[in-house]
Structure formats: C-alpha cells, structure tokens
Amino acid sequence: MHRLRRLTTRQDALLAAAALAGGLVVLAAHGHTVWSAGWDPSFRLRLVPLVGLCATMLLRRTAPLTGLLLATPFNVADVAFGPSLATAMIYGDALYAASLYGRRRTAEWLLGATLAGSAAVAVAAAAAVRGVAVGVLGASVAGVVWVTPVLTAMAVREHRSRAEAERERAEQVARLAELDRRAAVTAERARMARELHDVIANHLSAVALHSSAVLKVRGLDREGVDRAMEVIRENSVQGLAEMRRMIGLLREGDGADPAARPRLAELDRLVRHTARSDLSARLEVAGEPPELPAAVELAAYRIVQESLTNALKHAGSGRADVRVEYTGGHVVIDVLSPLGRDGSRLPGTGSGLVGMRERAVMLAGRFAAGPDGGRWRVHAELPLDSLGGAA
C-alpha cells in the first residue's frame, strides 16, 4: 500500500513538472489573452498562477478536492490577468481529478457548478459587448475548459465501476465453477463407488453360486468340481483386479493398471465362465468392432455382466444367448435367458436393472428389459459418437 502511494506521488510530481515546462513554453510564445491594450501583466507576474496551479497537481490523487480548492484562486487570478491556454488545461485537469478520484457526489456537484459557471460566462460576455454571438462563444470555451473534464471523469468513473462489477462477477463465476467442480468430483467418486459395488456383487455372486453348487450336489465328479473351482478362481482374480483399479481411481492416483479395465474382447471368457450345471451360455459377435470410447466399452461390458449374473441367479434351465452387434454407429446388446423358477436363488437388492438402465441413459442410449416369447430379454443400444465418449 505504501509502495503504491509512493508510486502515485512520483507520477503526479512528474506530471506537474511536465505541465510547468509546457506552461513556460506557452507563456514564452505569448499564448495568452490580453484584456486591455494598456495593461499586459509581465512574464514574472503570470508565473504566479502557473506555478501555483502546477503545485496543486501534487494533490490530484491523494487529496483531489483540496487540490481543486487551492487551484481555483490561481485560476481566477490567471483569468483576471488574461487567461492562457496552459493554465486552462491545468485547471481542467484539477476538475478531472476531483471528479474522478473524489466522491461520486463531488462529481455531480462539480457538473452542476461548471454548467452554472459556463452559463454565467455566457451572460457576462453577452452583456459586456452586447452581442449574443460573443456570449455563445464564451459559453462554449467555458464548457470545453470546465464541463468537459467533469463529464470525462464521470464517464471514466462509470467505466471503472462497470469493470469492477464485471471483475466481481467473474470472481463469483469462478467460485461457482469451483463449487461445480467439487460437486462433479464428489459425484464421480460416488459413481466409482457404485462401480466398485457392482464389481464385487457380480463376481461374488458367481463365486457364491458355484460354491453352492459344489456343496449341494452330492457325488459331483472331479471334472465338475474342477470346472466350478476354475470359475470361482477366475471370478476371484478378476474381481480383485477390478477392485484394485477402482481403489486406485478413488485415491486419485495414477497407478491404476489400465489393463484391468474390462474390455468387450474379454466377453468370451466372461460368457464361458458364466454357467451352472443346468444353464449354459453362448456368445455371438456381429460386425467389425470399431475403436470404442472407454465409457461405451465399460458400460457395454457391465450390462452383459449384470445380465449374465441375473441369469445365474434367476434363470431356469436352458441356455443364455449373448449377442453383441456393431452397426450404424451403435453397439447393440441382446441377452436372452430362459424364464423359470427353478434357477439358483441369491438375495439381491433389485437394483441390477436400474443400474443397467442408468448406464445406457448416461450415454444417450436406449435400454429395455422384460419377457420376450418365453425368455427374459435385455436389450441395450449404446451410441459411439462424441456424446457417448463425453459421457
């Protein structure tokens, strides 16, 4: 603060020195008015109002109203001697500084005073020479010297006020943006937490189903036990890998292994290990797989995974058919599983269908699920355009 004040004082001192130098040049060139041919003040006498006006410029920003009050007598004396261009400009700067750096009411009061003064000059000039044209000319000159600086200062003040308001608005927008960013981060962490829950629920459901089959089916041959244990091990390892990835994201670290992210190329393994003794699964892929956005690929994998988990929990005997088709800028997913009441039962939250629908809607896709000709059908269409990638 003190440094800024010293800088301001130095700038005003330089401006006052420049004004004094310019005024001396104007006086030396006789750039002043002579009221009477019989009386022309000397150069030294005219220096008094010039030096006084320049001295008051040292107060133009620290005490602008005081500087104007001190400058006014010197300006009156200069007008009495015969006004010069230099002193008129310096006094105009005093009016400008008082209107700009003083209070707003001060500028309004000075505008009224300078308008009244210009009108008084017009009347006095017209009465002195008995000519309206001279009065108009006098009012014009007074308006340029007195009124114009005040109006200019008021315009600059208004511009600064608007700029300050815009700056405050920008800061407010920045604060709101920061709040939105924090809310987005919180929502993203909540989404990843739900993702972690889905991962654990799906893999542990498969582990629970196959371990239950091993325990319940008496006399199960060695091949059946090995197959069930292989599925259990596969789901355990895959679940741990995905859980490590999610925990790495939740910790905001960069150490998460990108290879742990589920890919549609791994659907064959997922389908192969999704089976019961009375339920098999088959995968069909149609079309050439394009370069998929990460969000679309993850959503598609999770929809197939959740559909197969529900089939393991609730489907009857038969076969679950999974079809993935790449066509028309979309990934089309169809999972058909047999209906029935004799499927394995595990307690659930009932949020599987809701979660799949939310994944499709977030990517501006479509989702439907329900009975279809004696089978349960899950259908999803996920777009591959920029909207899907952004989501």
Summary of the structure (lengths in Angstrom):
residues: 391
radius of gyration: 43.7
end to end distance: 48.9
largest distance: 138.7
contacts: 1191
relative contact order: 0.05
helix: 69%
strand: 12%
